[in-house]
Structure formats: C-alpha cells, structure tokens
C-alpha cells in the first residue's frame, strides 16, 4: 500500500474577510475530493484572510498512481484563476516503511 500527501500553500486574491476566504476554500476542497477521490482539508493559515494551507492525501496499491493523482491535484489548484499556488510539498510512503 502506498500513501501520498500534498501540502499546498495558497494566496487568495482580493479577500478581506474570513467569510470570503471560506467561500473560496470550501468549494476548492470539495472539488478536490469529488474530482480526484482524495482526502482534502484546510490545514493551515486558518486565521489569515489571504492565505490558506490545504492538505491532500491519497492511498493506492501502486506508487505511480499516487504520484499521478498528486500531480493532477497540484496542476488543478495551480490553474485556478482566483488563487496563486505559492508552494507545494509532498511525500510518498509505503506501508512497510518505518
């Protein structure tokens, strides 16, 4: 079993309240879950208006499938016009790794 994760740091556009931030981040997280069948959540910069951290994880039998899904998720987020992807960190582990 292979486990992969992606940590995205994003900058939101013209956002001046947490309510507006949520109106952008929540649909993005829902789109990631629905489109790629991954686990996703807002994980960082919770109190900042224009920044957000999003964590994504995927589990599969094949490491290449995990890598492909994470690549597609990163590209999907980077192409969103309302946000700027500042950085993306990732990890890939086998279930037998210690």
C-alpha positions as CSV (number, residue, x, y, z in Angstrom):
1,X,0.0,0.0,0.0
2,X,1.3,3.5,-0.9
3,X,0.3,6.7,0.9
4,X,0.9,10.1,-0.6
5,X,0.3,13.6,0.7
6,X,0.4,17.0,-0.7
7,X,0.6,20.3,1.3
8,X,-0.4,23.3,-0.7
9,X,0.3,26.9,0.4
10,X,-2.0,29.3,-1.5
11,X,-2.5,33.0,-1.7
12,X,-6.1,34.2,-2.3
13,X,-6.9,37.2,-4.5
14,X,-8.9,40.2,-3.2
15,X,-10.1,38.7,0.1
16,X,-10.7,40.9,3.1
17,X,-12.6,38.6,5.5
18,X,-12.6,35.1,6.7
19,X,-16.1,34.7,5.4
20,X,-14.9,35.5,1.8
21,X,-11.9,33.2,2.3
22,X,-14.2,30.3,3.3
23,X,-16.4,30.9,0.2
24,X,-13.3,30.2,-1.9
25,X,-11.5,27.5,0.1
26,X,-14.5,25.3,0.9
27,X,-15.6,24.8,-2.7
28,X,-12.0,24.2,-3.7
29,X,-11.6,21.4,-1.1
30,X,-15.0,19.9,-2.1
31,X,-13.9,20.0,-5.8
32,X,-10.6,18.2,-4.9
33,X,-12.5,15.5,-3.0
34,X,-15.1,15.0,-5.7
35,X,-12.8,15.2,-8.8
36,X,-9.9,13.1,-7.6
37,X,-11.4,10.9,-4.8
38,X,-8.8,12.1,-2.3
39,X,-9.0,13.2,1.3
40,X,-8.6,17.0,1.5
41,X,-8.9,19.7,4.2
42,X,-7.9,23.2,5.0
43,X,-4.9,22.7,7.3
44,X,-3.0,25.9,7.7
45,X,-3.2,29.7,7.9
46,X,-6.7,29.4,9.4
47,X,-6.8,32.9,10.8
48,X,-5.3,34.7,7.8
49,X,-7.6,36.3,5.2
50,X,-5.5,35.9,2.1
51,X,-3.5,32.7,2.8
52,X,-4.6,29.1,3.1
53,X,-3.0,25.8,3.6
54,X,-4.7,22.7,2.1
55,X,-3.7,19.1,2.8
56,X,-4.5,16.3,0.4
57,X,-3.8,12.6,0.8
58,X,-4.3,9.5,-1.4
59,X,-3.9,5.8,-0.8
60,X,-3.4,3.3,-3.6
61,X,-1.8,-0.1,-4.3
62,X,0.6,1.4,-6.9
63,X,3.1,4.2,-6.2
64,X,2.8,5.6,-9.7
65,X,-1.0,6.0,-9.3
66,X,-0.4,8.0,-6.1
67,X,2.2,10.2,-7.9
68,X,-0.1,10.8,-10.9
69,X,-3.1,11.8,-8.7
70,X,-0.9,14.2,-6.7
71,X,0.5,15.7,-9.9
72,X,-3.1,16.3,-11.2
73,X,-4.3,17.8,-7.9
74,X,-1.3,20.2,-7.9
75,X,-2.0,21.2,-11.5
76,X,-5.7,21.6,-10.8
77,X,-5.0,24.0,-7.9
78,X,-2.3,25.9,-9.8
79,X,-4.7,26.6,-12.7
80,X,-7.4,28.2,-10.5
81,X,-7.7,31.9,-11.5
82,X,-8.8,33.1,-8.1
83,X,-5.7,31.8,-6.3
84,X,-1.9,31.7,-6.6
85,X,-0.1,28.5,-5.6
86,X,2.9,29.6,-3.6
87,X,4.4,26.2,-2.7
88,X,3.6,22.5,-2.8
89,X,5.3,20.0,-0.6
90,X,4.7,16.3,-1.0
91,X,5.6,12.9,0.5
92,X,5.2,9.3,-0.6
93,X,5.5,6.3,1.7
94,X,5.0,2.6,1.5
95,X,3.0,0.9,4.3
96,X,6.1,-1.2,5.2
97,X,8.3,2.0,5.6
98,X,9.3,2.8,9.1
